[in-house]
């Protein structure tokens, strides 16, 4: 693919989950072998995952590439109001990323800094400024208000697990109301299972188009995943789901929008 157009001096391969299996494979080791195609002889390879698939490190060994793994060469220690980062060529105490929340981002930050350190003189103050201002819209993105809205493009099992962990740690003053629409090639059951313990009420939105999932299928899969029927509200499309979320949510509640880039983009367009 496009990442193989050049022979890069460094590569960062982030955590690998199950997605796009029709193209990449049906288990993480098979997908990892595909991703390992960007590794080059003698390259620096940075892995923000503490437990990467064996196929990545095996391919790096075959090519004589040097692997820097999160928790090994890439260290991040979380403190109450900051993070201490130690990677080859750079160490600093930095603010927690306010616009890219979640501990899963620490490995990404460590890998990026380690990849840049051999070629750039990294200044801690400038790095801190970048950490404060860098954002990735629609990843654990909160919009304050009554109710509070949280947007996250979680659309597979791995990202649903991250979203569930974030919700579990959030201050909760009212209900968590999900507004969820998913494409048909995603693992609906796994996504539901990760998030069901955190969600009090589900508003399901059908998505049109050749890859969309109608709301009847979404609801059936939710029930199969163990979600009680009385917690499910079915809507044919995003506008109807958004209307119901606005009507249902009380000031102390949080509306959590997820399931697809399509879903999040459509709701954001209406909400902002």
C-alpha positions, 0 to 999 in steps of 0.5 A: 500500500501507500506506506510502502512507497518509500524506504523509511528510516523508522516505522511506528506500528500501533496496536493491532486489532481485528478490523477489515478482515476481508482484506487483512486476515481474520486473526491478529498474527495474520494482520500483523504479517501484513503490517510488517511489510513496512519494516526495512533492513536496519530500520528502527521500529517503534511498537506502542503496544506492550504485547505486540503480535509475535509476527512483528518482532519476528519480521524485524529480527529477520531484517535486522531491524531494531525494535523499541517496545512500549514498557521496554525501551519506551517508558511512561510513568503516569503521575496525578497531574503529569506523565514522565516519559523516558525513551532513547534520546529524550526524557521529560516530565510532560503534561497529560494530553488534555485533548487526546485523553486516555492512557492508551495515548501514552505509548503513541506519544512515547513512540513518536518522540523516540522516532524523532529523537535521533534526528531532531533536538527535542526541547521539553518546553516545545514538546509540552506545548505540542502535547497540550495543543495536539488533538485527534477530533472524535476520539474521546472528545467531550462537549460540555453541557447539560447533558454532556456529549462524548464522541468517539469513533470506536468501531471495532472490539479494540476501540470499544474496549478502550472506550469502555475503560474510559467510561468506567473511569469517568465521573458519573452523575447520571445515566450513560446513553449510547447513540450507536450506529455501525457498519455491517462488516464490524463485530457488533457482538464484541462491541456490545459486550465491551460497552454493555456494562457501562451503558444505561440506555441504548439508542440504535441508529440504522445506517444506509448505503451498501455497508450500512446496517439496518436498525432491526439487525443492530437490535437483534445483535444487541439482544444476542449480546445480552442487552435487555430489550427494554434498554433498546430504542430503535431508530431508522436513521441518524436524525431520528436517533439524534432527536430521541437522544436530545429528548431522552437525556436529562441535564445530568446524563452523558450521551455517548456517540460511537460505532462508526465514523459515519455515525459520529460525523453525522451527529457532530454535524447536527450537534455543533 
